[in-house]
Amino acid sequence: MGRGAWAALILASTPNFLRQARTAEMEMLLSLTVAAAFLAVTHRRSSHWSQAESSSAGSGGGGGPWLLLFYFALGAGFLIKGPVGALQILPPVWFWLWSEKRRAGPKHAPEADPQTVLFHALGLLLLLGPLLAWGLPFLQRSGYAWND
């Protein structure tokens, strides 16, 4: 049995997780989006590593759909719990990418190919949808103005 199966088994055996899953609280949806974002980052990075090892003349973007899933999960987490959703996802991902870059040493980063740039642009659009769906009504109801 793989590590993912063990993790799912351990998580499913915790009584608090099962109790909250049955009540369909927002925390369970938030944990779903956080798990989806971490899954997407992990698969994106692993496809990047395997592609770097197998190809010599970079045709990148192998993890593009995973990148879109990351952005969608980030936006959905923000829509579910506001900034708390982003705070659950972004700091661990940034720390992981920073430590990965630091561990790689002084090697220079590969050039970003156009397909990856396209996936980042589409991902930002996926992120902006939920952000605006949450942020605009919040600003209207709170009474804050841009010049305050």
N, C-alpha and C positions, 0 to 999 in steps of 0.2 A: 504494500500500500504506500502511495506517494505522500510527500509532505502536505500537499493540498488536501488530500483525503483525511489525513490525521487532524489537520487544522479544522476542517469542517466537522469531524466527529467530536472533537473537544468542544468546539463552539456549540454544537447542537446538544451537548450533554450538560451545559450550564443552565441551571433552573431559571435564573433571572433573564437570560436571553430568550428562552422559550416563553416565559410569562409575558414579557413585553412584546414578543412577536405576535402573540394571540390577541393583544389589545390594539394592535395597529397604531402605535404611537409614532410621532414624528421622528423620534430617536432611531427607530428601526429603519425608516426610510433614509435617514441621514447615514446610518451605518452601511446601508446598501450602496449609497453613492460614494462613500469613502472607500469601501471595498472595491467598487468598480473602478475608481480612479487609480487606486494602488495596483490593481490587476493590469490596467491599461499601461501604466508607467513601466511595470515589470516586463510585460510582453513587448512593449516598444523598445526598451533597452536591450532585451535579450535578442530581438530580431535585428537590432542595430549591431550588436556584437557578432552574431552569427553571420550577418551580411559582410561585416568588415573582415572576418576571417576567410570567408569563402570567395569573395570577389576582389579582384585587383583593381579594376577600373570602375569605380563607384557608380552604380545605378541605384541610388538610394531610394528611400521612401517605402521600404518593406513593411514598416510598422505604422504606416499612415492611418489605417482604420483604427488602430489602437490609440493614436494621437487624438483622433476625433472623439473616441469614447472618453478619453481623459477630459477633454474640454466639455463634453456634454455632462459628464458626472460632476465636474466642478460647478457648472452652471446650475444643474439640478440641485446640488447640495446647497448652493446659495439661495435658490428659490425656496427650498424646504425650511431652512433655518436662518436665512440671512447671512451675515458675515461669518457666523459660527461655522457654516459649511465650508467656506474657504479656509478658515483657520484650522480646520481639522485635516485639510488636504495639503495645502501649499507648504507649510513649514517642514513637514517630514520629507516631501518631495525635493524641496530646495536643498535641505541638508544632505539627502542622499546624493543628488547630482553634484553638490559641492565636494563631498567626500570622495566621490568617484573621480571627479576631475583632479582633485589633489593627489589621489592615489596613483593616477596615470602618470604623474610627473610632468616634466617640462615639454612633453610632446605638444605640438600644435594641433588644434582641433581641425577636423576635416571641413572642407567647404560645404556649405548648405546647398543642396541641389534644388532645382526649381519645384520638384514634386513635393519635397518636404516643406518648402515655403508656402506652397498652395495648401497643404494640409493644415499648416499653422493658421493661415488666413481663414479657411473654412471653420477651423476650430474656434477661432475668436468670434466668428459670427454665431456659432452654436452657443458660446458662452454669453454673448451679449443679449440674446433672446431672453433667457431667464433673469439675467441681471436687470434688464429694463422692465420686465414683467413684475419684478419685486421692487425695484428702486423707484420707479415713477409713482406708483400708488403710495408708497411710503412717504415720498416727499410731498405729495399732494395732501395727505392726511396729517402729516406732522406740522405743516405750516412753515417749514423752512423755505427760505428763498435763496437763490444763488448768491445774492449780495450780502447775506447775513454773516 
